[in-house]
Structure formats: structure tokens, C-alpha cells
Amino acid sequence: MSVIAGIDLGTTFSALAILNSIGKPQIVPNAEGERITPSAVFFDEEDTNVIRVGIEAINSRQLNPERSVRWIKRHMGDRKYKKSIDGKDWTPEEISSLILKKLKQDCSRDEGDINDVVISVPAHFDEVRRKATMDAGRLAGLNVIGIVNEPVAAALYYATTCEVTGRVLVYDLGGGTFDVTILDVQNKDINIVCSQGDHALGGIDFDQRILELFQQAYREKFNAELLVDDEARAKYEDEAEDLKKTLSRRPSAKKMLYGEAGSMRFEITREQFEEAIAPLITRADMLVEVTLQEAKCNPSDINKVLLVGGSTRIPTIRTRLEEKFGKAPEVAVNVDECVALGAAIHAGLTKMREDPSEIDSGIAGGLRDVKLKDVCNHSYGTICAPRDQETGQYVVQNSIILKKNTPLPCESTQRFFTMVDGQTELQVTITQGEDTDPDYVNKIATEIFELPPDRPANRPIKVTYSYDLNQRMHCTFQDEESGRVLEVNFCIGENGEMSEDNVAHKAAEMESFKVE
Amino acid sequence: MLEVGVVVVLAVIWLVYLRLTGSGMLIPRRRSTSGPLDRERFMCKIDRSQIDFNGSRVPGFVIKMRGQLRVPHNNCDTDVQAVAFDITEGQNNAHPVLSILPQWQMEDSPAFCLVAHNGKVPRKVSILANWVTIGSIPCSVLKFPRTGQRQLKFVISLLNRSNGKELLCTATTFPYDNREAGYIDLRESFQKVEGMIIHLAVAAAMEEEGASEKGLAVIREWIEAKDKTSENQDNQNPRLAVLEKAIQKAMQDDFDAEAACRSIAENASIVDRYNAIRLVLRVVAAEGNIDREQTDQLTLVAELLRIDKDKFRALAQKSLPINTHRIEDIRFLLGINETMPSEEIRRRLNDEYQKWNGRVTHPDIEIRTQADRMLGLIAEARNRFVEQGWKVTAAS
């Protein structure tokens, strides 16, 4: 029996948890003895075969920022992002796979080989980013049996370890992303109601505000720039993060700023910091309200607010949540570890569902009562040309087929019609997003569906979208008259550079890189 | 001289006659007589009555003929053809009556033309003693040049089926009250509306020193696109002429944009009203660097054109992204103002937040950047207008 694990592949930190013999999740410390590992990579210039991951990468970063990578999660699925090191262009999936490889390697040392894993992703991650995350796992030599949303993983761990009943709001503000999820919990029975997320809001954005204050203060004092090169930027990004953490513990913090024009003492109070991050906090507030709106409930309907993610340590966030909900938010679980722990539980549940003979009886017994009902995290649609009700004209628009927050597994079918006589092909586009304007939705796949010739217009095309329990989407387009079917698969890029073959090929290539 | 005059008059009458009948293939007619001989003359008439059409009873024109049929030989196979004109403005200014259904159109134009097989005429001279129905056409299928009281002329011809040559021809005229807008009326109205849209767009392109070249380029592009899709290529020059006139008027400050908007709103279709606001937005966007005065004017133009507020905001947000604004005008970009109740502002801002938050992960960097700035603006607006609401909700 292989070890079942859950991995929180975070923007700033990552963690790995395994299920013990009675189905309880536990964090596996890394080789340095730490329970969480910085999601940082450094390509050693001395020994190019060695890639440093974690705290060593953080320590080396200021010396040579050109060869270091942090916050790669924000680029996940971005086909334009490349990090060029010694003639090789590293993709976000490859870089992420190095972090996963380090976690796997360190875990194997104490716990034996891990194979089956579930990796967590932000609830708002789209199909491309989910697929990219799974590919990163496979490049690291892991068997990724599923993907779980971070707030769902946190809630799973929370519900299975604490006595919880009622409606819970999970406030997950991590290093780079922010999710709000509302769920109903009855002992170990968990029903996700809805999730909303902000992809560009997290701890690094707060750090950025402090960095701006550094620059502003330095300019005022010396009329000169503080961040003159990448080294200086890397150094002060780390200093800003450090200062932010201090301000969560103390009412004020100090730093020395050393620039080319001279050095100065920088002091900042918690109030000044809160003022600087106010627009970001407002964004977070709005996401809470929008989520409540989506769940059709009031703050008073929420029985518990659960905090997840390192950025929830910022005092103003806790204060504001208490003001909003009339009760202090729960910090019953470790905000840095609960996602990995919940992901391990999710891995156990997935294994039990898909391959029950492969699971130890002790683990199966431990997870027996846990029931999870998740929802679809995005709206999925296709591009079509209906008549506008007001103008009567045909307008190209995005028509939603599978609606966000539909309980999983789910399936939805709609019928569309060909537009012109003799139409022999149909460009099918799968979209993700709520907008009706096609320019604003994410087109996650586009393919040509070939149709039989010599037919009049208005031939029916049945479009079926489904979403499985592993948070993956499937689409089929069927020409009803001929029975022809087109199944759409998702992969990154138009050229299918991460096709099945590609992943296998790259996984073999990645094996040659040593991580420490 | 008198003889010459008489010949000229006769020649003119003959030419008009040829023009109306569309052929010189008439056989010589007998002198017009009355009484029993009248029944031998080839004649037609139009009865107005209810007819069956697509399973319902609708008002229609029933075309009938009777009289003597002269054909080149016995058993000559024939067709009968009906065409129609509007001769209200005189025989010389006849306009065709159009059909909206292809089966009653001429081969190369939408002009009304009905052709029916008449069968074989048994002898060289045969007589249809009674009125025979050639065809029934629903009134709604025919389109007339103008609205109101019209004088219509139907021309009926007997054609040799073997070679299509006209053997006989007759015509009838009658008054008709057309309640629908005529096709010339529509074209004129369309041209008027289009002209006003051009004027409005030029007004939007005006800057202190004259018309913006980038703005005018957008208008020319719009005209070019219209010319390409226009059925009547003759419109090409008038559109450019309107543009020149509009520029002159705008330069002389002799253009009432509000009146033009009102007129467009009254005369234009909803599609044209949206076309107008889209063009104006494009013209303003071409120069960029939009100021408060322009956003106020655009809001007013949209109101006068009776454009739905939410749709206008969506159009404006798309055409004039936040980076084109000199000042980030919260009222214009987010559709809120200080007079709105705090709760409504909060609702609107939450809607806008949801919309732009969904765009912040868009693959296009321009949209991502715009979304990020819009989210910043929304947060700013919220802090300014509804920040107290965070606690109020808690209390509620």
C-alpha cells in the first residue's frame, strides 16, 4: 500500500501531509525540520545540476535574484511566462514541479514513497490552471489522483477535527490568492454552498504596499531611488514581508533602509500600514459580501468564520470580520497547515471512492463518516449568436451552460443550431466566466467540429458540459442528425504542448534535475 | 409647323406608352369601341378582397383579365405576367412596386412581378368572355414608395411561352391608401438619421483647435464600412458630402447636438441609436485622454438617444477603458453618484466588483490591467461612499 498524501502548493509556502494508519492527516516536516516549505526555487550557478528549493532558495535569492523564482503560482497556466536559466526556458509547471519534487523527496525519507496525491488549488483557479497544477505534480513523479479547492480542504480538516455544526464561512487569504467559501457542516457531513475568489489578492500585495512606502520615504529623504536593481528589489521585498509580519504582532516596526544615496531609519505604525492596505482590504470585504449574496444569506446566518492562510494574521482583517459577523473568527486550526491536512483527507476520500481495494482498513475506517458535497467553481459556456431582445439583431455572446456553484457531479445540456445553409464546420469555443461579452471571458478551448455537407441551416447541435468530483470538466458537442460527436480535452496552449505525451516526455526530462 | 408639333406630341405619347408597357411588341389594336365589342378588348382589373394566404384570410389584390387573345398560331402556349407601378407622381415619375417575397420578384430586382402559366390558346384569335383570375397577392407582400394615398398601375401582359415575347398588353390604374412607411420614405429617413449620426460624431470629434484627425479617421472608417455593406452604391458620395458639411457646421459652431440626439431618438430604429452611441464612443476613444466634460456630454448623449443605462456603461467601459481617462471619473466609469442611497451604491459596486474580479485573470494583459485598475477604483469608491456600510450590515 502506498502512502496517501495531500499537498498545499501555495504561493509563498507549501506543505505536505499524509494520512496515518487510522486515517488522520499529519504534516510531514521537510529535510530542514520545518513543517512548511517556502515555495521558492534557486538555480545554483556553481553547480547547475542542483536546484535549491525552500529556505535555501530564499537565502540565496538576494545574492542572485536573476536565478531565483518566487510566487510562481501566480503564473500557473500562463503560457507566455518563461524563466530563462542557462539556456533552458522553464515553464511555471516545471518550476512548480521542482517544489513538489522537494516535498515528495523529503517525505519519502521518513515515510516511504508517496504516490497518490491530491494537490490543492485556489477555488477560483480555472481549468487551465488546474490542469497545469496536475501536470506539475506528474512532472514531479507524483500520481495526482485529484485536485481540491483550498478552502474546501481547510473546511474538511476543520470539520473532521473540531465539533462543528451549522453554516461556516471560510476566509482563506494566503500569500497570493484569496478565497471565500460558504459551507454547511453537520458533524462530518460537509456541503459546499458557494465559493468566490480573487486571484490577485494576497500577502504579496500587502508586502508590495510596504515596499512602496519604503520607496516613498527614501525618495522624500534623499530624492533618490531605493530599488536601483534586482538585488535591491529582492532584498526589500523580503524586508517588507518581514515588517508586515512584525506589524501583526506589534503596534509599530522599524527598518533600516540602505541605498546608494545613504541610509535611513524607516518606522511604520500598524495604523499607517492599515491605511496603506485599505483598498486591498476593501476588495476583500467586497468578496465577502458578494459571496454572502451568492449564498443568499446574511452575516447573521453564518455560525462560524474560519480563518485560513497566513495573511489572516493581520489584525485588521480579524477585527473587520468580527465587526461584520458580530463574532470573533475561528482560529481553531493552524492557518498554514490546514489546507495540506485537508488535502490529505480529500486524497483518502478520492482513493476510497475510486479504488477502495487499494486503501488500508484503518484509513478507510477513519474516513468512513466523512461526506463531502462540493460545487462547480466557475460558469462554463460557449460562444453563440442569439438575437438581442432589445434590438432584434444577432449578437455574438457567451452563453452559460454550466452555472457556477452547481453541486457536483453535475451535467447540463443545451441545444444550439447551425446558422447557414451548407455549414460544414462549427467553431466550438469553451468559455469560463460569467460575462456575456465574449471578449471578457476566458476561452479555455477552441476546436473545429466538422459537420456533414449539404444541409440547410438550423441543424441542432447538442452541447453537454459535465463536471466531475475531481473538479475536472468534460465537454461534448453532438450533431443530433448525424450522431457525430466532438469531445473537447483541455490542455495548455493551442499547440497542445502539455499533451499526455508531452507530460510523460517532460517528466522523464525533469528526473535528471536534482533538488535540495 | 403644326404638323411637326402634332408628330412630336404623338411621338412623346408613344414613348411614354412604350416606357410604361416596357415593350414595343404590341400588336395593333382595334379602335376603341363601346358596347358588345368592348368585351373583345384585352383588359385587366384588380379586385380588392380577402384572400387565403398561408392558412389565413388577409387583404389582397386579385388580378384578373378577360377579352380577345390574339396569338401567332393555334394552340400557342402562353404565360401571363403582371407588374405594378406607383404613378402618383405622374407617368414619367413612376416608381416600381416591390415584393418582399422572392417568388413574386423580378429575377434581378425586388420589383413585383408575377408570372403564371396561362395554358394553350386554342385559336389564333380567342376570347375570354369572363374575368379570369391570374393571381392573388396579399397587400402586405407589396411595398410602395411612399405612405398615404397612392395611384397604382398594374400592367398585364400575355407572353409567348416558347420565346418570352409579349403578345398582348393591358393596364389598369386605381387608388390605394398605403398605411405603411414607403421604401423611399424609409430611405430618406435612414439617410437623414445617418446624416445626423455623422453630424453628432463630428461634434464629438471637435477639439479647441478644430476636429480631431483621429476622430475624423474613425468616422471615415465608419462611412467606408457603410458604403461596403450598402446596397445602393450611390450613397457613397452623399455620406462623404454630409461629413464635409458636418465638419463645416461644427467649425462654425452651428450644430445643435442635443436637437440632433432628440431627432435621432425619434426617427431612428433602436439599432441605429446604438450605432450612433457606438460611433460617438469610438470617436472619443480615438483621441483618448478623456476629461470630465466629455464624460458628462457622453452621458447626456446616451440619455437623449434613450440608450439603456447599464448597456451604455458596458459600452463605455469597453470603448473607453480606464487608462484613456485623464481623471478617473467614478460616476461615469461605475455609474454611481452621490445622490444615490448608500445601499444602492454598495449593491452597484458589488456588482461591478464581481464583474471586474472575473476579468482579472483574463489571458489578455490589457484586460487584466484594466480589471486591476477598475478594482482599485471600485475599492476607492466604496471607501468614499459606503465604508460605513460594512458595520451597518453587521448590525442588520
Interface residues (C-beta under 8 A of the other chain):
Chain A: H124 D126 Q196 D198 H199 A200 A278 P279 L280 T282 R283 D285 M286 L287 E289 V290 Q293 N298 P299 S300 R320 E323 K324 F325 G326 E390 T391 G392 Q393 G433 E434 D435 D437 D439 Y440 N442 K443
Chain B: I270 V271 Y274 D308 K311 A314 K318 R346 L349 N350 Y353 Q354 K355 N357 G358 R359 V360 T361 H362 P363 I367 D372 L375 G376 I378 A379 E380 R382 N383 E387 W390 K391 T393 A394 S396
